[in-house]
Amino acid sequence: MNEKERKKWLELYDIADKIKLLEPWRKLYASDILVYISKKYNIDFYCSVLGKEDTHTAIIIYEGEDIYDFFDYASNNYPSHMFLNYQNYFLCNYITREETLKENLNIAKEIGKKYRGVWTSFEYFKKGYMPSKLNIKQVDKLIEVLNAFYSMIKDIVEEKIKVDFEKGYTLVNLYDKEKHMYIKRIQEFILPQRMCDEVLVDKYIINDLKGVKRTENQIEYDFLNYLPLYIRDSVDSDGRRYYPLARILADKKSGMILIADMCDKKNYKSQKDYIYESLEKLIDYFIEYGIPKKMYVRDNQTKTIVKDLLNKMGIQIVVKPNLENIDNLENGFLRS
């Protein structure tokens, strides 16, 4: 760590410690989302404060549409092992020394930060990855974002601004082009929608499937989610460890597992290639076992991807956070 980086880390820890002194969890619930619209990054950042409902105190920062994960997981009864698939955020943690990442202990020591009891610690959570320490670009970003949220939180804690979160309002910190400065305003909270492209199936594939028999079968299919399994060589070029993608197809009534693949994303040029392969495997199932009456998927993102194929084949799509047969198999993997 050079001197410039040391100053950046110290600045980040200082603003996080100032937020801790405000004890915002005494005032704000996790669902009381604050919004900062950054002129520099052209990104909407969302802040959630943890601690009012339990003993874990922290600040969570979501970028853009990643806030969708917060509401999606909170409003659906996903199985606990799926939690990592709804984690795209920065975490400013106020925890014990024993809970702090070793890398963060070293950083605090290097910049001269000393704590007793409750330590300030930062982690980056990304879908499919183990939690990791921040890189210096993320440090620079969070300095701006936490400073903006500190100003908002301070006004709320000191009751200079009152927001009726229960009625769907939020506090927004945004740049006013006419005044050439950031201003705060209360407005209705609007959840951004997650964009996911529908995969259109070639008409020749549909023609090839027209002669395939139809059945009363019902199936479960999940292929977009990761499992928290340790794989020795699953490390990115930046040193972050990642998990395998689980592609599982099951017969709903019998519980028979028809596909069970643990896939390494390094084997694919892009996520699109992996998705196309997953659809091809589904089509292979249709050819071998017949066209099912109904297919269950875990979330709306998966539904969007398979919708064109299933609609053209007359297959009913059902979104169900818990896929019993797939979940049983995955829990077996995790216990072994």
N, C-alpha and C positions, 0 to 999 in steps of 0.2 A: 504494500500500500504506500503510494507516494504522498507527499504533503497535501497536494490538491485533493486527492481522494479522502485523506484523513479529515480534512475540513468539511467535505461534503457529508461524510458519515456522522461527524459530530453535529452538524446542522440538523440532520435528520433526527438523531436521537434527542436533541434539544427540543424540537417542536413536538415530538411524541411525548416527551416528559411533561411539557406544558399542558398537553391535552389530558394526561393522567391526573394532574393536579386539579383539573376542573371536575373530575369524577362524573363524566356525562351520563354514565349508566344509572345514576340516581334520578335522572330526568327523562332519559330517552329509552324507549324499547327498541329491540332489534328491528322491528318492522317500521320504525319511524325513519324513513330514508331521507337523507339530505342529498342535494344535487349540486355539483360544481361543473360548470361548462368552461373548459380551458381554451383560451384563445391560442395559446402556444401550441398545444397538441391537437386542437380541433376534435376533442373527445369529451363526451359527457361522463363524468365520474360520479359514482354513487357511494355514499357512506352509510354504514350500519354500525350501531354501537351495541356491543355485547356486554352483559353483566347484570341487567335489571332482573332477568328471569332466572339466572343461576350465578354461580360464583366465578365463572370464567370471564374476566374482563379483557376486552380487546376492541380494536377498531378494524372493520373490514372495508376495503376499498375495491369496488368493482369498476371495470372499464366498459363503457358502451353497453352493448346488448348482453354482456355477461351477467348483468343484474337479473336477467330473465331466469338464470339458474336458481337464484335465491328464492324467487316466488314459486318456481316450478317444484323445487324440492320441498318447500314449506307447505305447499297445497296438495301434494300427492304422497301417498303412502308407499314410497319406494323402499325396497329392502335395504337394510343398513349397509350391506357391502357395495351398494351402488353409490354411496355418498361421494366417493372420489370423482365420479362422473359429473358432479354438480359443483365442482370446486375450481373456479377460475377467478382468483382474487388475490389481492395483497392483504397480508395480515400484520397488524401492529399489535403484538401480544404483550400483556402484562402478567407475567407468570413467574414461577419459582426458578431458581437457578438450575434445579434438576431437570426441569421441563424445557429449558432453553437449548437450542441447537448449539453444538460444540463450536461451529463456525461463528455464531453470534457471540459466544463467550469470548472468543479470540478477538473479534472486532471491538467489542466493548473495552477489553483490556488495552488494545492498541491505541484507542482514541482517548483513553483515560477516564472512561465512565465506570463508576462504582455504584453498586446497588446493595441494599440490605432488604432481604425478604422478597420484594417484588422486582423482577427484572423487566426491562424493556427489550423486546426482541422482535425481529422482522422475518417474515417468511413469505415466499411466493408459492401459491398453489395454482397448478395448471392441470386440466383434465388429462388423466393418463400418466401423470408424473408423481414421483415422491416429492414432498415439500422441499424447497431449496432456499438457500440464502439469496439475497438480492445481488444483482450485478450493479455496476456503478451507474449505468444509464437509468436503471429502475430507481436507484437512490435519488438521482437528480429529479426524476419525475415525481416521486413521493414527497420531496421537499416542497414543491409547489402545491401539490394537492393537499397535503396535511396542513399547510399554512392556511389554505383557503377554508378547509373544514374547521380548523381551530377558531377562526374568526366567527364562523356560523354557530358552532357549538357554544362559544363563549356568550354570544348574544342570547341564545336560548336558555342556557344555565342561569345567566344573570337576569333573565326575564325582560330583556330589552326588546325581544321579538317573541311573540306567541304564535305557535302554529297548531292548528287543529288537525293533527295527523289522522285521528279517528274518522274524520269526515273526508279523508282522501286528499288532503293538502300536503304540501312540502315546502321547504325553504330552498330557493335556487340562488346560487351565486354565479353571476354571468357578466360578461363584458358589455358595457353600453357604448356603442360606437359614437353616439352623439356627445356623451359626457366624457368619453375617453377614459373610462375607469370601470372597475368592477362594482356592481351594485347587488344588493340582496332583495329578493322579492318573494312573496308568498304566492303560490299558484297551485292548481290542481296537479297531482302527480299522475303522469302518463307513463305506463310501462312500455319500453321499446319492444318491438316484436323481433324475435330471432329469425333471421333470414336463412332459408334453406331451399336450395334449388330442387325442384321436382325432376326426377330422371325419366325422360321420355323413352319409351321402348319402341324399337324399330318395328314397323308393320310386318316385316317378313317373319320376325320372331312370333308375333301374334298369329300369323297365318299358320306357322308350323305347329302351334299349340291347339289349333281348332279341332283337330281330330283326336285329341287326348281325352280319355274318359273322365267323367265328372264323378266325384265321390261325396260322401257326407262327412268326410274327415275335417277335423279342426286342428290347426297347428299353431305353435308359438315360434317366433323367430326374433332373435336379438343379435345384432352384429356391430352396433356403433359404440358399445361400451367396453371399458377396460376392467380387468380384474386385478386386485392388489396382490399379485404373485411376484415373488422375487425371482428374476431371471438373471443369471450371472452376467451375461454379455449385453444386457439391454441398457446401454449407456449412450447418450447423445454426444456429439462432438464437443459440446460445452460442459460435459461432465455430469449432466443431470440424468438420474436413473428413471427409466420409464417402465410401464407395465404392459403386458400383452393385451391385445384386443381379443375379446371372446366372441366367436361366431358360433351360435348354437341354434339348432332347429330341433323341435320336439313335437311329437304327436300329443295333443292335449289330453285325449281320453285315455290312451294306453300308457302314457308317460314314456314311450320309447324315444330314445335320443337318436336322431337321424343324422345330425351333423354336430361335431364337437371339435372345433378348431381353436387353438391358441395361436394368434397371428402376430408376427413381429412387423411393426410398421416399416422397418428398414427394408423389407422385401418388396415394398411398393413405391413407385415413383411419386405417387400422390394419394390423397385420400379417395379421390375419384376412382382410381384404379382398384382400390380395395372395395369400394362400393359396387363397382361394375362386376367384380368377381363374385361378390356376395349375392348379387341378383342372378348371375349365371348359375350359381349353385342352387338357388331357389327354383329356377326354371328346370334344372336337371331333376330336382325332386318331383316337379309336376309331371315330367315325362315318364319317370319311373313309377310313381305311386298314384298319379292321377291328379286332377284339379280339385283342391279342397273347397269346402263350402265357406270356411271362415279362417282368418288368420289373425292372431293376437300379436301386437307389438307393444313395446314398453313406453314409448313416448311419441309426441307429435312430429319430432324430427324424423324418426324412422318411418312414420306413416306417410310423410311427404315424399320420401324417397321411393317407397314401394307403391304409392297410390296409383300411378299411371298403369303399371303392369297389372295390379290387382283389379282395378276398375274395368280394364279392358277384358279381363278374364272372368268378370262377374263374381269376384271373391269379396266377401264382406270383410272390412278391416275394423278391428276393435283395439282401441288403446287401453292398456291395462298395466299400471305400474308394477304389479306383482305377476310374474309369469311362473306359476308354481313349479312346473317340471324343470325349467331352465334354472330357476333359483335353487332348487334342491341340488342339482348337479354342481352349480357354482359353489354353493356352500360346502359341498363335499370336497371340491378342489382346495378350498381355503382351509379346511380342517386337516387335510392330509399333510 
